[in-house]
Amino acid sequence: MLNFHIDTRAHNRPLLQCRSVALCFFLFLGLIPTDSRAGDIHEKAVDASFTDIAAGYGAAGYGAAGQSRPVRTYVPARKNEVEGKNPPGFKFDYIESGLALTQKSQYVTNFLLTSAQTSASSLDVTLKTQGTYGFGFTGSAGRPFITLTGYVREKWAKTTGSKSSYNLDNDAYYPITTLSPPGNWRFLTTQIASELVVPFSSNGLEGFVAPWVGYGLPDLNSSKMTSNYTVATGVRYNSKANTAKFSIKQRQVAVSEPVPAGPVGFFDYFAYIGDPFDQGASGNTFSGQLNSADIGMTHNWETLSLGGSVGYSAAQPSKGYFMYGEASSISLGLNASKKLPFGTTTTVSAGRSILNNYKQAVTDPNAAADSPKVEAVGQGTNDRFRAEVSIAPIEWFYVSARFDYAMLAFSAVDPELLIGFNEVSPKNKTAYGLQIGVKKKF
């Protein structure tokens, strides 16, 4: 990012006016009214301050069948390395605006010879601002401070897709393909995040408490607004060669107009603010509490970084519901990042999530045709691989491409419900994405 110090003296007022015009332009884009309809949710994020440990494989969360949700943790830039960088009182840090165009395709194959593919094109406009308040006293390890970050994001997208099933006829399989109707949707979310940081030592060890609140207006028939209340706390260590972090987090997700009591999935778009493509976002809605703990470590060389992580997550849905996906999970992850010439960065990640009480809503073959679905439970693993290349020839412009692959394996499902379980469980997911964007700090 390019950083500028705003000078309010008279000879710089024309420059300030130009920046104000540019900022108003991005705000205007975010307020353009559009006709939106319910559609498949696949998001991208431009706020790199909300990151997931080990590039998305640190700790599992919850979602549609066969996909795990990494735990995102707010990690602001360190401000207490040098006393002069963190003066007492309030200091405005920056305003950042961004614009991104994304094209994505995803292919899903189920266990019972069914497959689906979707394609999405989206425009994303974001605005972020941050300030810091330094306390009036300094401890033995440095000055405690609080960061406050506001974030607004709006996205427009168009989706298309199809689903194929294979029927057996005369010892040969033939496909039946059904096209999904095109979807147009508009997505708006706002979030305010704060973090209290207390230095424990002068060599980079510090503790943090980070509460944040977010509100979203997803274009889903099942809800009009979703709220997210989260508190994370932990310790971290930052040096030039090594970084490490341990954190625990509790998140409460509430839906203003919940779906009728019964099976629901988990959709938390706030967790995707740090995901460049949001490849795994689910269109279902979860209402309840999510708890997690994770630890991650990274070693940095001049142009190479290697990291690993371990995480645990558990969910408690609201009364009267059960979820798709796992009730709890343990995740292991490894990632490597390499910087190359001409502003190019390559990242490779791999991970495994061990899924406890993996649930699906399936049709009971012994029940009447109009009977509600029942809960099928099994144990499983979800293996994931990701490769990404990002090119930033100049600091405010970037091009990024990603490949994602995930594979679900399971066991211990009731034999009478196995066919229904196979019909709704994705065995393989493959996704491709290309993104072009600009992001500017003022």
NULUMTI-629372 format. One record per residue (C-alpha): residue in one letter; x, y, z. Coordinates in steps of 0.1 Angstrom, whole numbers, plus 2048, in hexadecimal, padded with zeros to 3 digits. Layout:
<atoms>
aXYZ;...
</atoms>
This chain:
<atoms>
m800800800;l80B8247FA;n80A83981A;f80685F81B;h808877838;i7EC891834;d7F98B4838;t7DE8CE83F;r7F38ED837;a7E490481D;h7FC8FB801;n7EF8D7803;r7CA8DE803;p7C68D67DD;l7D58B37E3;l7BC8AE800;q79F8B87EA;c7AA89F7CF;r7AB8837E9;s78988D7F6;v77B88B7D3;a78A8687CE;l77C85C7EF;c75A8697E7;f75B8577C6;f7608357D8;l74583E7F1;f72E8467D3;l7358247C3;g72B8137E4;l7098247E4;i6FF81D7C0;p6DD80C7C2;t6D87EB7B0;d6BD7D27AC;s6C77B37BF;r6BA7907C1;a6C37727D7;g6E175F7CA;d6FF74B7D2;i71775C7EA;h73B75C7E1;e74F7797EF;k7717897ED;a78279F806;v79B7BB804;d7A27C1828;a7C37B082F;s7C27B9854;f7A879E85A;t7BD77F853;d7BA75A857;i7D7746866;a7EB73184E;a7D9740830;g7B7732839;y7BF710848;g7C771A86C;a7A671087D;a78570386F;g765716870;y74470B862;g73270A841;a7216F7826;a72A6D2823;g74E6CA81F;q75D6EC825;s76E6F9844;r76F71D850;p79072B85B;v79074187A;r798765871;t7AB77A88B;y7AF7A088A;v7D57A7887;p7DC7CC884;a7FE7DA87C;r8167DD89A;k8188008A7;n82E7FD8C6;e84F7F28B7;v85B8168B9;e84D82D8D4;g84B84A8BB;k8338368A6;n8198338C2;p8168568D2;p7FC85C8EE;g7DA8688E3;f7C68618C4;k7D785F8A2;f7C485A881;d7D683F86D;y7C783E84B;i7A983B834;e7AB81F81A;s7948197FC;g7947FC7E4;l7847EF7C4;a7867CB7B7;l7787B779A;t77679179F;q76E774789;k76A751799;s76072E78F;q7597117A7;y7536EC7A0;v7456D47B9;t7426AE7B6;n72D69A7CE;f7316757D7;l71266A7C4;l71D6757A1;t70F6977A3;s7216B779C;a71B6DD79B;q72D6FB78E;t729720794;s73873F786;a738761796;s74278478B;s74479F7A5;l74C7C37AC;d7587CC7CF;v75B7EF7DE;t76A7F4801;l773810819;k78780C838;t794825852;q7A9820871;g7B583488F;t7CB82D8AE;y7C883A8D2;g7E88388E7;f7E483890D;g7F4854921;f80B83C933;t827825928;g82E803938;s84F7F293B;a84A7E1919;g83A7FE906;r81A813903;p7F8801902;f7E280D8E6;i7C08078D6;t7B88058B1;l79680C8A3;t78E80187F;g76E80886B;y7667F484C;v74B7F7831;r7487E0814;e72F7DC7F7;k72F7C37DC;w71A7BC7BD;a71C79A7AC;k70C785790;t70C75F793;t70474277B;g70671D77F;s6FA6FA777;k6F66D8788;s6FA6B6778;s6EF694784;y6F7673774;n6DD65876E;l6E5633767;d6D4626747;n6DE605736;d6FE60374A;a708626740;y707647752;y6F9666741;p6F768974F;i6D969E755;t6E26C3758;t6CD6DE768;l6D6703764;s6D4719782;p6C273B77C;p6DA75977B;g6DC76B79C;n6E37907A3;w6EA79B7C6;r6F77B87DA;f70A7B47FB;l7117CE815;t7247CA836;t7327E2850;q7497DA86C;i75A7EC889;a7787DA899;s78C7E58B7;e7AB7D78C8;l7BC7DE8E8;v7E17D58E6;v7F87D3905;p81D7CD8FF;f82C7B3916;s8507B790B;s8657CD8F5;n86E7B18DE;g84B7AE8CE;l83679A8E7;e8147A98ED;g7F07A08F8;f7D07AB8E8;v7AB7AC8ED;a7977B38CD;p7717B88CD;w75F7C08AD;v73C7C38A0;g72E7C087D;y70D7C386B;g7057B5848;l6EA7B782F;p6EE79781A;d6D87917FC;l6C977180A;n6A476780D;s6AA75982F;s6B5779840;k6B479F83E;m6D17A7855;t6EC793867;s6FF7A0885;n721794892;y72F79A8B5;t75278D8BB;v76C78F8D6;a78F7818D0;t7AC7818E9;g7CF7738E9;v7F47798E7;r80B77E8C9;y8307828C2;n83E7968A4;s862799899;k87379C878;a87A776876;n85D767889;t83876D891;a8227588A8;k7FF75C8B6;f7E774A8CD;s7C37568CF;i7A074B8DA;k78175A8CC;q75B75A8D2;r7437658B7;q71E76A8B9;v70B76A898;a6E6775898;v6CD77787B;s6B279187D;e69977B86A;p6A475786F;v69873A85A;p67F72286A;a68E70B884;g6A06EF874;p6C16E9862;v6D5708859;g6F870D84C;f712727857;f719747844;d730761853;y73B77A839;f74E78E853;a767771854;y76E77782F;i77B79A831;g79E78C82F;d798773814;p7A27807F1;f78776A7E0;d76E75D7FA;q76D73C7E6;g75C729802;a74074180C;s71F730813;g6FD73D80C;n6ED72D82B;t6E874084C;f6F473786E;s6E774588F;g6FA73C8AF;q71C73C8BF;l73E7338B2;n75D72D8C8;s7807278BD;a7A57268C7;d7C37268B1;i7E97298B1;g7FF731893;m82473788D;t83774486F;h85C748868;n86776384F;w885764839;e88E780821;t875774806;l867754814;s84E74E831;l84472C83F;g828727858;g81370E86B;s7F470E880;v7DC6FA896;g7B970389E;y7996F78AF;s7767038A8;a7536FB8B6;a7317098AF;q71070A8C2;p6F27138AD;s6D47258BA;k6B97108CB;g6A46FD8B2;y6BF6FA897;f6D96E288C;m6F56EA874;y7036DD854;g7286D6858;e73C6CD876;a7336D389B;s7586D78A3;s7796D2891;i79E6D1895;s7B36E0879;l7D76DE86F;g7E76F5855;l8086FD843;n80F71A82C;a82C729818;s83074B808;k84B7557F0;k8527787E2;l85F77A7BF;p86A7977A9;f8527B179A;g83B7B27B8;t83178D7B5;t8287787D3;t81F7537D2;t80E7417EE;v80771C7F3;s7F170E810;a7E66EB81B;g7D26E0838;r7BB6C5847;s79C6CA85D;i7916AD873;l76B6B0874;n7586A5893;n73369C88F;y7316A786B;k70C6AD864;q6F66AE846;a6D06B1841;v6C569482C;t6A5682820;d69B664835;p69464881C;n67B638834;a666658839;a64A666825;a65267B807;d64769C818;s659695839;p6746AD845;k6986A5840;v6AB69385C;e6CE69786A;a6EA68185E;v70A681872;g72D67486A;q75267A870;g767689855;t78669B849;n7896B8831;d7AA6BD81F;r7B16DD80D;f7CC6EB7F6;r7D070F7E9;a7E87207D1;e7E87457CB;v7FD75D7B6;s7FA7837BB;i80B79D7A6;a80E7C17B1;p8247D4798;i81B7F57AA;e8107F77CE;w7EC8017C9;f7E37E97AD;y7E37C37AE;v7D97A479A;s7D37837AC;a7CA7607A1;r7C17427B8;f7BB71D7B6;d7A870A7D2;y7A26E57D7;a7906D37F3;m7886AF7F9;l7706A0813;a77267D821;f75A66F83C;s75065084F;a737643869;v71764E858;d6F763B85E;p6F5622840;e6D062A83B;l6D964F837;l6F964A823;i6E9650800;g6D967180B;f6FA67B81C;n70D6757FB;e6F46897E7;v6FB6A97FB;s71F6A5804;p73A6B47ED;k75769C7E9;n76C6B47D4;k76C6D97D0;t7826EB7B6;a7827117B2;y79472A79D;g7947507A0;l7A376F790;q7A279179F;i7AE7B4795;g7AD7D07AE;v7B97F27BB;k7BE7FB7DF;k7CA81D7EB;k7D282C80D;f7CE851815;
</atoms>
